[in-house]
Amino acid sequence: MGLRINDTIPDLTVETDEGTVSLHDWIGDSWAILFSHPKDFTPVCTTEFGAVAQLADEWAKRGTKVMGISVDGVEEHVKWKVDIETAGGAKPGFPIVADKDLTLSKAFDMLPAEAYLPDGATPNDTATVRVVFIIGPDKKLKLSMTYPMNVGRNFAEVLRALDGLQTAAKHGVATPANWQVGQDVVIPTAVNNEDAAAKFGEFNTVLPYLRMAKLPS
């Protein structure tokens, strides 16, 4: 059985280029994003890690920690970070897990239990290790996105999804398609009209089951 939305993530102790950490202790009271890739020194992933480095201030604004995951070792990660900074123009100030034994990749259901790294392993051997996980302060998985190797991840969408998750958690609402911060939100169907009016004031009933409102200031 794989890791599913609202499951508590495994409290693994992992080795990173910044030292050995417990995932639960590292998350602490923050939100967290784990983003994985199949191998260091690969072109698409280098651009992605550069994009994450560029967004350091945005992660900080949202009280969110980020951590990379790779099946390569610490020494490779340290060297690769030089390339990431060159490509992205920003210092990657986040740890990268050295998942050489595939423990994390298997625990997070990115690879099957019987997977192993053959001699001379290529990215094709760990191709499914291309996932973004957003985790709440309660250590539960809130969202996951899986990409193929030939399509770079859109970290503007990761930010948008993080904003939606944090808004929903804070205000007890949902967010509609393509929602951006500041736009109207969806009132959950479990909230009756009287309670909705008390909480949100005026709201727009588009359909009996679709009511839109502005967040209280």
N, C-alpha and C positions, 0 to 999 in steps of 0.2 A: 504494500500500500504506500503510495507516494505522499509527499507533503502537500496538504490541501489548504485552501483559504481558511483562516481561523484556527489552524493547528498551531500549537506551540513549537517553535523551531528547536531542533536538538541543541543542547548546551554543550557543544563540542569545544575541546581545547585545541586550538590550531596554531601552527607556526606561521608567522608572517615576517616580512622584511623589517618590521619594527618590533619584533619580539613575539613571545608566546602569549596568547590571550585566550580567555574563556569568552565565547560569543555572548552569553547572557551578561557577564560582567562588563564586557566592552560596550554593549548597547546601553546598559544602565537605565536611566529614565528618559532616554532619547528615542526618537525615531531612527531607523537605520535602513540603509540600502546596501544590499550585497549584489554585486554584478560580476558575472563570471565570464571566462573566455577559455578557448581550448589550448592556447599556447602563447608564450611570450614571442616577441619579435615577429608578429604577424601584422599585415598592413591594416586591415579593417579595425582590429582591436586596438592598435596603436592610436588611431584617430579617435576611437571611442574613449579610451582612457585619457587622452588629451582633452576631450570635451568635458569629462567629469572634473578634471583639474581646473578648467576654466570656470566652472560653476561653484568653486569653493565658497564664495560669499553667499550664494543662493542657498546652499545646503545649510550654512551656519544660520542664516535668517530663519530657517524653518526648524532649527534645533535637531538637525538630522546628521548622523554620522554615515560615512560611506566607506566601504571596504571592497577591494577587488579580490577575485579568486582566480587562480591559475593552477594547472597541474605541473608547472615547472617549479624549480627550487628557489630559495632565497637569493642565491648569488645571481641567478638569471634575472630575478625581479629588480635587484639593485642596478644592474647594468641596463635593463630595459627602461627603467624610469628616466634615464638620461635621454633615450630616444623619444619617450613620451613627452618630455618637456620641450625637446626640439620641435616635434611635430605640432604640439598643442600650444606652445608659447606660454605655458604655465607650469609651475612646479607641482607634481602630483604628491600632495601632502597627506595621502591616505595610505593605510597599509594594504598589502596584497598577500593573501593567503598562499602558502606554498603547499598545495594539495597533491603532493607527489604520490601518496599512497591512495588517492582518490576517496578518502574517508568522507570528506564533506560533499563531494560530487555525488556519491552514492546516497548519503544520508538525506540530501535534498532532492533525490530522485532525478538527478540530471543524467546519471549513468546507471545501467543495470548492476545488480549485485555481483554478477560474474565478470564485470569489465576489468581489464587490466591494461597496463601500458607495455606494449612490446618494445624490444630494442629498436631504437631509431624511430620512435613514435612520431607521427605527424599530426597536424590538427584534425585530420579525418578520423583519427582514433578516438577523439574526444569531442566530436563535432557538436553534440547536444549540450556541451557545457557552454551555453550562450544564453544565459537567463538573467533577468533582473528580478530581485526579490525586494519588496518593501515590507518592513517589519515594524510593528508598533512598539511603544514602550512596555506593553504587556508581554512582549516576546512572541506575539502571534503573527503569523503570516497574513498580511493584508492584501497583497497583490503580487502576481508574478507575470512576467512576459518572456516568451521564448522566441528567439530569432535564429534564422539560418546563418551560416558563416558568410554569405555573400551580400547581406543587407545590414548596413550599419544601424545601430540603435539610435532612436530619436530621444535625446535626453531632455529636450523641451517638453516632450510628452511625459517623460518620467516626472519632471517637475510639476506638470499640470495634474497628473494623477496623484502625486503626493499632496498637492494643495487640496484636491478633492477629498482625499482620505482624511486629512487633518481637519478640514471644514466639517465633514460629516461627523467625525468623532466629537468635535467640540460643540456643535450646535444641534446634533440629533436630526440631521437632514440628509437628503440625497442630492446628487448633482446630475443635471441632464447631459445629453450628448454635447460634446464640444465646449463644455462649461469652462469659463475662465473666472478667476478671482474678481469679485465685484458684480458678477451677473446673478440673476435670480436663481434660487434653488428650489428643489422639489420638496414639498411637505409629505412626509411618509403617510401612507394610507392608514396606519394605526392611530394617527392623531385625528380626532374628530374636528369638525369645523369650529366648534366653540373654543376648544383648546388652541386650535391654529390661530384664531383671531386674537386670543389673549397673548399668544407668544409673538406673532408676526404682524399683528394689525391687519391691514388690508392684504388680501391675496387674490390671485386670479384663478378661477376654476375653469381650466381648459376643457377638461372632461371630468366626470364624477370621480375618477380615480387619479387625475392629474391636476394638482394644484401647485401654482408657482408663487413664490414670495421673495421679497428682499430679506436678507439677513438683518436682524436688529443691530443697530449701530452700537 
